Amino acid sequence: MGSQQLRAVNRRGQALLRLGHVEGKFQRARELKPWQGQGPVQVGEWPFLGPSVASGGEVCCRHQQKRQGSSKRSGALDDQPVSGLLRPENLSREELVDVLRAAVVDQKGPLVTLNKPQGLPVTGKPGERTLLSVLPELSQSLGLGERELQVVRASGKETSGLVLLSSCPQTASRLQKFFTYSQRARRPTVTYCAVTDGIPATSEGKIQAALKLEHIDGVNLVVPVKSPSRKDILEGVKRTLSYFRVVATGSGCALVQLQPLTAFPSQLQAHMALQLCPLLGDHMYSARVATVLGQRFLLPAESTRPQRQVLDEALLSRLHLTPSQAAQLPLHLHLHCLYLPGARPRDPPIKLLAPLPSYFSKTLHCLGLHYQ
């Protein structure tokens, strides 16, 4: 093996180590095929998780208990709050491309799917390490030649999980129309898995809230708006909707499925804070939930500034964390399931599933949260 090949192998091995949470391949309901056919997208029967879903319905997220090595307590987190998290700013462009190559879990026709690490932004300022900034190099690395990848669907910077890319502009356009159509028809196309600090009052339901973006102290924050007027709507206030379903509870926390029916920045974080159950690792909106004598209540969003999440002593003990380590916990929000249209209008949808990150799985183990 030549020295250049050896260096490439070493780089790929290092990328796999950096990407410690990619622990398996996507599980799919059926083979993923390139988009076929012309004209508007048609949707047939559709899996719809709402308040009326039967308690015995399918749970989309599937816990992969893939353990490495042994320890006195397999659920205990490492000395650092989380090991193996990606720090894009510490990587060269070549190293980031290697990490993304290791994260690719499916490539069929023009479509490429990968399991994005938490902490990697999709877009950003010029010069920042982002997914978009290295797509030309990633396209070349995957042997696509002049067919450069573009983003069709992706999770945000602090969120881990599914990213859908396409090297065909026509396929990308048709899929984006499909997602737009589904959103207008109030049909969910994505399911997130989340861990909440607190247990929702009901096992399933919907969250409706009017939200707006405000620039406060140099930070864009999502703020709820009560009884928005028509003028508010024209000025950027948006009525938002999400469905939630509690999958498991334990240690004062919950494993929750979330399906946003609208698209708004930080929608799921803001919605769960309104339910008095902020997401674990939410260092933006968890400060809005206060506790006095065991009772939780909301603080005014306009006057509550973001701060590192504070967890009670019992929860810190369960997670084997110090308060300073808890302040560094990543957001426990994972884009786990994505539905795509079938190859023909009457075909059932294709379901893509992304494994949970290893830190997410360890948290579930520590809290005694198990899938039904």
N, C-alpha and C positions, 0 to 999 in steps of 0.2 A: 504494500500500500504506500503510495507516494506521500510526501510531507503535506501537500495541499489537501489530499483526501483525508489524512489523519487529523488535520486541523478542523476540517468540516465536521468529522465525526465527533471530535471533542466539543465543538461549539454546540452541536445538536444535543449531546449529552448534558451539557451545562444548561441549555434551554429547558430540557425536561425537568431538571432539578429546580430551576427557578419557577417553573410552572407546576409546582407540586400538587396543585388541586385537580389537575386533569387526570382522572383515574379510570377512564374507561371510554368506550365508544358510545355514540348516540344509539339509543334504542328507537326503532321506528315502527310504526304500524304497518307500513308497506314500503316498497322500494321507492326512493326519491327519484323522480324523472324530470327532465327539462320540461318547461312549460310548452304545451302544445295547443294548437288551435288559435283562432283569431276572434276578434270581437270582444264584447263586454264579458266580464267575469260573471259566472252564474254559481250560486251556492245552493246546494241541496240540503239534505238533512245535516244538522250541525250540532256538535256537542256543546251544550249550553249550560254553564254552571251558574245558577242563580239561586235566589231564596227558595225556590220550589224544588230544588234538586233532591232526589231521594237520598236518604242517609246511607244507603248501600251502594251509591254510585261510585264509579271508578275514581280513584285518587290518582291524579296524573303524575305527581312526583313520586319517585321510587328511590328509597334510601339504598345506597350501595355501601355495604359494610365491608370495605376493603381495608384491612388493617396491615400495617407494616411494622415488623418487629414485635417486641413485647415490652411491657412496662408493668410496674406495680399496679397502676390504675390506667387502663387503656383510654379512659375518657379524659384524663388530665391533659391540659394544654401544656406546651413547652414553657421554658423559662421566659421567653418572649411571649407576648399575648397571642401572637399567631406567627408561625414560621412559614416560609415559602411565599409570602406575599410579593407581588410584583411592584417594583419601583421603577417606572419607565424612565424617570429622569436620570437614573444611574446606569442606563443601558445605552450602548451605541445603536445606531440604526441597524447595523448588521445583527447585533445581539437581539434586538426587538423582533426583527424578521424571523430569526431562529425560534424565538419563543412562540410567535404566531404560527409558524409551521408546525411546531409541536402541538399546538392547540387545535389544528384542523382535524376534525373527526369525520368529515364526509365531503367527498368531491364527486359530483355526478354532473356531466354535461357542463353547462355554464354556471351551475350553482355550487358554492362552497359554503359549508357551515363550520363554525368553530365555537369553542367554549371559551368565551372571553374571560380573562382573569379580572378579579376585582382590582380597581385602581387604575385601569387603563382607560383614558378618555378616547372617545371616538373622534371628536374634533377638538380644536384648541387654537391657541394663538400661533402665529408663524414662529417656527423654530422649536416648538414643543414636540415631545415624543407622543404621537397619537396614532391610533389605528389608521386614520385617513392619510397621515403623512408618509406611511411606509407601504401603502397599497401597491404602488408601482413595483417596488422591490419584491413584495410578497407575490404579486402576479408572475413576475419572472421566475421566482423561486419555485412556484408551483407548475412551471412549464406552460404558462398560458400565452407566452410570446407577447404580441402586440395587444392582446385582448385584456385590457386593464380591468381589475375588479372595481366594483362600486358597492357601496353599502345599500342594502335593501331594508334590513331591519336590524336593530341593535339595542342593547341595554346601555344605560348611562355609565359614567365613569365609576361611581361607587358601587354599581351593581355588577354582579358576575352573571355569566350565562350566555345564552344563545346569541349569535350574530349570524345573519344571513347575508352572503355576498353573491354578486353575479357578475360574470364577465361579458354578458350579453345585454346591451341597453334595452332591447325590446322585452326580454324576459323580466328585467328589473322593473320596467314601466308597468307591465301587466300585473306583476305581483304587488306593486305599490297601489295600483288601482283596486286590486282585490282587498288589500288592507283598508283602504279608504272606504270602499263599499261596505265592508263588514262593520266598520266603526259606525257608519251612518245607520246601518240596519240594527245596531246594538247587538252584534254577534261577536263574542270574544274570540280573539285569535291567539292570545298569549295567556299563560298561567305562570305566575311567580310563586315561589316558595319563600316564606319569611318566618323569622322567629320574632315574637313580640315580648316586650317586658310588660307583663300584665296579660290577663285573659279577657277577651271580649265578652260582653254581657250576654250575647246570644251566640249560638253555635254557627249560624250562617245568616247572611243578610246582605243588604246593599247600603252603601255609603254615598249620600248625595251632598254636595257642597259647592257653593260658588267660590271660586278662587281667583286671586289676582297676584301678579308679580309686583313687588315693591322693592326699590333700591334703598336699602337701609344700611347706613354706616359702611358703604362701599360693597355691600353684599346684596345679591338678588335673593329675596326671600318670598316664599309663597304665603299669602295671607288670606284667610277665609273672609267672605263678605256675607253678612246677613241680609236677607231680603233684597237682592240686587235690583236696581231700577233698570229701565231700558237704557238710560244714559250710561249706567255702569257697564252694561253688556257691550255697548258701542265703544267704550273706553278700554276694553281689554279684559273685563271680568268674564270668566267662563264657568258655566254650570258643568260640574264634573260628576262622574258616576263610576263606582267600583263595586264589584261583588267580592265577598269574602266568605271563607268557610274554614272553620277550625278543624284541623285534622287530629291534633293530639294536644294534651295539656299536662303540665307537670312543673313543680317548683315555682309556681306563680308565673309561668311563661306559657306560650302557646306556639305550636307550629301551625301556620295559617297558609291557605291558598288564597291568592289574590288575583282577580281578573279585572283590569282596567277597561272600561267601556268607552272612555274618552282619553284624550292625550293631553297632558299638561305637565310641565316640569315638576318633579318631586311629588306627583299626585299621590302615590301610594304612601309615602312618608307622611304627608300632610293629613291624609285620610285616617291613617291609624293613630296619629296623635290626637285627632278629633274623637277617636274612640277610647281615649285615655290609655291606649296600649301602643306606645311608640315602638318602632322597630329596634331590635338589639343592634347596637353600633350606629345608631342615628345621632350624630353629633350636631345636627342642624335644628331639628324640631322637637327633640325629646325634652328640652328645657321648658316647653310650654305646658308640660304635665307636672303638676306639683302634688305633694301628698302631705296632709295634715291629719294626725290621729288615725292613720290608716285609710283615710278617704282621699281619693284622687279627684282633682278638678283642673280645669283649664285656666291658664294665665292668659292675659290679653296678648294676642299674637303680635300686635303692632309695637308693643313695648318690651317684649321678651326677646333678648338677643341670643343668638346661638352660643352654646357652650358644650364642652365635652359631657357625654352622658354620664350620669351618676347612678350607680346601681347600689341596692341595699346590701348589707353585710351577708345576709343569707344567700343571696344570689351570687355574690362574689365568691363565697365559700364553695358553692356548687360548681362554679366555673374554674375554681382554683386560680383566681386572679387577685392581684392587688388593685386598689383604686387607680393607680397610675397606669397599670396595664389595661384596665377596663377602658380608660380614656383613649386607648389606641385600637380598640376593637374595630374591625371592619364592619361595614353595614351588612347585616344578614338578610339580604334580599337577592334572590337568584332567579333569573329568567329561565325557567326550567322547561317549559313546554310551549311549542309553537305549532300552529296549524297552518298548512298550506293547502291550496285547492288541488284536487286530483287532476290527472292528465286530461280527463274529459269532464264535461259539465255534470254528469250524473255519478261520477266516481266519488267514493267517500273521501274526506279530507285526509291528508298525510299528516301524521303526528310525529314531530321531532322532540326528543327528550334529551336534556343535558344532565349529566351526573352532577350532584352537589359538590361544591368545593370541600376539601378535607377539613378546613377549619369549621365549616358549617356542620359537617357530620359529627365532628368532635363535640361541638356545642350541644347537639341533639343528644349525644350519648351522656354528656355530663348532666343534662337536665332531665334525663329519663323520658325523652320524647320519642315515641316510636310510631311508625306507620301502622295503620289498621289494615 
